[in-house]
Every structure is written in C-alpha cells, then in structure tokens.
C-alpha cells in the first residue's frame, strides 16, 4: 500500500477513534500500530511492543514529572491555594477590577508553585468566583477569569508541558523553564487587559453586592501567613533561582519542592492518612497518564517518521519556506486548533516528529519553539470543546461551561494574536534568560 493511502487511512482512523471517546493514549497507540503494519507488515510489532515501551518511560529525566506533581498535591492538600486567594481578596479592598487582575496573577503564582492547571482552576473556581460575583462580575465572566488564571500553569514553570517537550526533543528543561518566564508574564498581562475590557463590556451583566468588609474577608492567622509565604518563596527560589544559578537540576528542584511542601503540611497539621493517600494516588494517576501518552506517542511518532510525513510537509511548504514568520503563523493556527480538541501533552508528543524538521529547516531555535507551543497550550486550556480549566471551574462553581467559554474564547483569540505575534516578531523574549544562564 502506498504511503499516501496509508497516511489517509490512519488520519481517518485517528479521527474516528478520537470522536468515539477513547483515551488519547489508546488512540495514538492504535493509530500508530495499524499505520506501521500497513507500511511494514506485522514483523514490525516484535520490536515495537517488546521492551521498547518500558525503556521509553523508565528514564531518569521523566522522574521530574512525578516529583513536581507530588509537590503540587502536597501544596493543594494544605489549602494554601485558598489562603493565598484570601490574601488577594483583602489587598483588593473590594475593588472589582483590582480583584479580577489579582485573581489572574494569583493563578500564575499558583501555577509557578504547583504546576497544576486543573487544580489551580478548580481552587480559584471555589474561592474566587463567589467574591468576583460580588464585585461587579457576572458569574460566567468570573468563571472565565478563574479559568484563565489557572491555565497559566501551562506556561509558568514548573510546567509539565515544558517538561514533556524537553524530554521529547532533548531540549534542556532548565533552559525551557527560564525561557518561559517572560512570555508567561506577557500572557498574564494580556489576560488582565482583556479582563478589564470584558468587565466594562455589555456582555458583563453586573451584580454588585454591598458587603460588610469585616464579615466577608477571611481572617488569616499571622503564623499561618508567615508559614505559607515562606514555603512559597522557598519553592519559587529553588525552582527559578536554583535552576538559573545552576545549583540544582529540574529533577532536584522538584524533589526539594516536594520536601518543603511536605514540611509545610506537617507544620500546619495537615498530615494524616487521608493526606498521604490522596496526594500519592493523584500523583500516581497523573504520572501514569503521562507515561501512557508517552508510549502511545512514541509508536505514533515512529509511524510519522517512516511515512515521511515531515518531508512531504516541507515539500508542500517549500514555496513559503523563505518567509519563516508566515510558516510560524500557520503552525500557530494549527496548534491552536489541535489544543482545542486534544490534551496538551498528547499534542506535543504526536506533533514533535512532524514539526521539528520544519523548525530545523527554518533555522528556528527548538527552545524558542517549545516556549511558543506552551503558550498556545495555555490558550488551549480555555478554548472549547476541551478546555480543561473551564470544566474544572464549571465543576467547582456550578456555572455552565458554555457560558464561561463565551468569555474564554475572547481571552484565547486575543492572546494568540498578541503573544504569538510578539514571540514571532521578537524571539529574544524567550531566549534572553536562557542565554544568560550560568
């Protein structure tokens, strides 16, 4: 069977399996195996399904993922998320716009500490949405603000998206973390500006409620505030400062962060059997999900390579390869739509074999491209129909996901144009910090 016919069959099969509701790792594995059989016959399966899947995930570099996830779970089980939002609430003094902006900043901060977009969004949905509703925001817009804040975990280090990209492309994870800092800050600023615009638009049906400051604002004990602030500063210092200065590797940073988060939970009296069981079980579930996607994506990636899809795409793009900005703009649109329908880690793993040859032909730095894709992944967390952050907020706040998507789609489109355009026009925004690392 010809390569073109095989590629067509696999694309149709992939679409059918995905629409049928199968998990993405199963879709990638089944499509890859069938594609390889059609190309090379059944003999390819002996080496493909033997020890290779085990060796593809039994690597030291992948230990970074469960360590950061464990750190996130320890932090979430101590209710630090709620405490920090209560601090933001007190600082705002009831100002709706200020509170909305600080909610997005808090989401980025939580992403930097935990690396969990879903957890951050769900937590903000519980504690932020009710207060935003009282300060001039409609429930759907309040949910959208919480979702966009939580989605920043995809670009703010320690992002699992960046870790997976680094492992798949052999790009130093520490440099990816540093490269994502400035684009992450820019993304947060664009989110805030869009928030102010939507707050004043006719879409936002305001419902300002007069409240008593003393009864509304949660009193946080000074000792508890000192503890959680110290923990946050230590974790961020280790992740950013330690990696930037070369004192620790990303894996070591994850281990230290998890240990500090555990000590915090111990001091706050949160450590018990439930704490351990929930933290470990959630870490195992998430880590195994990533490992299964890695195995499925590796098989699918081998099919992509053997079918010469990258070479065919480069030939197709040959007339415009002299205009790198145009090609990158096309890739931005393609990734935008992929992240709308498919889970972020799977998108990166299944497209890397196709995208990297194109990037190499354009002489684009793989580190820059990794940060670029992570920004689009952040946007994918708030775009329909698979905006995970939106569903997390919807589930925790009981606001219709459809009504939240109406606002998050505006956030997504504006951010894609502004941040994506700035990164294409000024690539040093993602390369300056990594190039200055010791």
QUIPEWO-V743536 format. One record per pair of residues at least 24 apart in sequence whose C-alpha atoms are under 7 Angstrom apart, sorted by the first residue. I is the first residue (numbers start at 1). J is the second residue. D is the distance in Angstrom with one decimal. If there is no record, write none. Layout:
i/j/d
I/J/D
I/J/D
This chain:
i/j/d
1/38/6.9
3/307/5.9
6/35/6.5
6/38/6.5
10/35/5.9
24/346/7.0
25/292/5.8
25/293/4.5
25/296/5.1
26/296/6.8
28/296/5.0
28/297/5.8
28/300/5.7
29/296/4.2
29/297/6.8
29/299/6.1
29/300/6.3
31/300/6.7
32/299/5.3
32/300/4.0
32/303/5.6
33/299/6.7
35/303/6.1
36/303/5.5
53/295/5.6
56/295/6.9
57/291/6.2
61/167/7.0
63/251/6.6
64/250/6.6
64/251/4.5
64/254/6.3
65/160/6.6
65/287/6.8
66/283/6.3
66/287/5.6
67/254/5.1
67/255/5.7
67/258/6.6
68/254/4.9
68/258/6.9
69/283/5.7
70/258/6.2
70/279/6.7
70/280/7.0
70/283/5.5
71/114/6.5
71/257/5.9
71/258/3.9
71/261/6.2
72/114/4.0
72/115/6.5
72/116/6.6
73/279/5.1
74/261/5.7
74/262/5.9
74/279/6.2
75/114/6.9
75/261/5.7
77/275/6.6
78/265/5.5
78/270/6.0
80/228/6.6
81/123/6.7
82/123/7.0
82/127/6.4
86/218/6.3
90/217/6.3
94/135/6.6
95/135/6.7
96/132/6.7
96/135/4.5
96/136/5.8
97/196/6.5
100/132/6.9
100/145/6.9
101/192/5.4
103/146/6.9
103/149/6.6
104/145/6.6
104/146/6.9
104/148/6.8
104/149/4.1
104/188/6.9
104/192/6.9
105/149/6.7
105/188/6.9
107/149/4.1
107/150/4.7
107/152/6.6
108/149/6.0
108/150/6.8
108/152/5.2
108/153/6.3
108/156/6.6
111/150/6.9
111/152/6.2
111/153/3.9
111/156/6.1
112/153/6.5
112/156/5.5
112/157/5.3
112/158/6.0
113/232/6.7
113/235/6.7
113/236/6.5
115/153/5.2
115/157/6.9
115/158/5.4
115/159/5.3
115/160/6.7
116/153/6.0
117/150/5.0
117/151/5.2
117/152/7.0
117/153/5.0
117/154/6.7
117/389/6.6
118/150/6.9
118/388/6.6
118/389/5.4
118/392/5.9
120/150/4.9
121/146/5.9
121/147/5.2
121/149/7.0
121/150/4.2
121/389/5.6
121/392/6.0
121/393/5.6
122/392/4.9
122/393/4.9
122/396/5.7
125/393/4.6
125/396/5.6
125/397/5.4
126/396/5.6
126/397/5.8
133/207/6.8
134/207/6.6
134/208/5.1
134/209/4.9
135/208/5.3
135/209/6.8
136/206/4.8
136/207/5.4
136/208/4.7
137/199/6.6
137/204/6.5
137/206/5.3
137/207/6.6
138/204/5.6
138/205/5.3
138/206/5.4
138/207/6.6
139/399/6.9
140/399/6.7
140/403/5.5
140/404/4.7
141/204/6.9
141/404/6.4
141/407/6.3
143/393/6.2
143/404/5.9
144/404/5.3
144/407/6.0
144/408/5.4
146/393/6.9
147/382/6.7
147/389/5.1
147/390/5.3
147/393/6.1
148/382/6.6
150/389/6.6
151/378/5.5
151/381/5.8
151/389/6.1
152/378/6.0
154/374/6.3
154/377/6.5
154/378/5.1
155/180/6.1
155/184/5.6
155/374/5.5
155/375/5.8
155/378/6.2
156/180/6.4
156/181/6.3
156/184/5.5
161/345/6.1
161/374/6.4
162/370/6.9
162/374/6.6
164/345/6.8
165/348/6.5
165/370/6.4
168/349/6.7
171/367/6.5
173/250/6.8
174/243/6.1
174/249/7.0
174/250/6.0
175/434/5.0
176/367/6.2
176/371/6.8
178/433/5.8
178/434/5.6
179/371/6.7
179/430/4.5
179/431/5.7
179/433/5.9
179/434/5.6
180/371/5.6
180/430/6.2
182/429/6.2
182/430/6.6
183/429/6.6
183/430/6.5
186/419/6.9
187/415/6.7
187/419/6.4
190/415/6.3
191/411/6.3
194/411/6.3
231/260/6.7
231/261/6.8
231/264/6.7
244/437/5.7
244/438/7.0
245/437/6.7
245/438/5.9
246/438/6.4
293/346/6.2
294/349/7.0
297/346/6.9
297/349/5.6
297/350/5.3
300/350/6.6
301/350/6.0
301/353/5.9
304/353/6.8
305/353/6.7
309/354/6.7
310/354/4.8
310/357/6.4
314/358/6.2
321/362/6.9
324/362/6.1
325/424/6.4
335/376/6.8
336/376/6.1
336/380/6.7
339/377/6.2
339/380/4.7
340/380/5.3
340/383/5.6
340/384/5.9
340/385/6.1
340/386/5.7
340/387/6.8
341/385/6.3
341/386/5.4
342/386/7.0
344/377/6.0
368/427/7.0
368/430/5.8
368/431/6.5
371/430/6.9
376/416/6.9
379/412/5.2
382/408/5.7
382/412/6.9
383/408/6.5
383/409/5.7
383/412/6.6
